[in-house]
Amino acid sequence: MPGYTTRELVVRLGGHDYHIRALSDLQQFADPHQLADRIGISSALWSLFGQVWPAGRVLAEAMSTHDIVGKRILELGCGLGLSSLVLQQRHADITASDHHPLAEPFLRHNAAQNQLAAIGYCDLRWEIPDAVLGRFDLIIGSDILYESGHADLLAAMVRRHALPDAEVLITDPGRGNSAPFTRALADQGFTVVELRSRFDAADVAPFRGRLLSYRRGDVMANGLPTRAH
């Protein structure tokens, strides 16, 4: 037995049903070899990767229609990989990344049970530069501005891995950490378009959730080349 329990979910995204293995609840924890402990993942945070979160659904739904033609795409903090699964189903050039010890096996399982080819995966620590990952046209993430210090770490990630003409798309449930991230990306030449988003049925306008699109240089929007200023 792995020391934790799971459940099977069906999540409908972009007109397709995706079969997702998730952790049973937020009380799950298993770290028999102290892998999570050694990289600073506490028992309180251990189960977060294994849930289907509203911000993750919003990002995955956005990826079902987003322009992907000719783009190299990186998902940060993929967790169960909803957005990466949607992009793989669309035959995108997608690399998923996370740093939880179980993120890769859960992603691999979820791809297989949806009859999708294996998704390229990178065990990516935000604070340690990766010399081989390269640069991307589109970088995406859901609820990755989880703590105040994440804004600086993620901005540094964007500096290292975004192409000169690039888009960064983040879904954020309104934790209050997006403003410093926006300022940091403005210093890198990005402009932002913010769309308030309903993250669950109980949300009422003005919605707390945000879909944040940061663009720099010549990027593609609705199939037309645009210049961000």
Helices and strands as residue ranges (DSSP letters): E 6-13, E 16-23, H 35-38, H 43-46, G 47-50, H 54-63, E 72-76, H 82-89, E 93-98, H 103-113, E 120-123, E 136-142, H 150-161, E 162-172, H 178-187, E 191-197, E 209-216, E 218-221, E 224-227
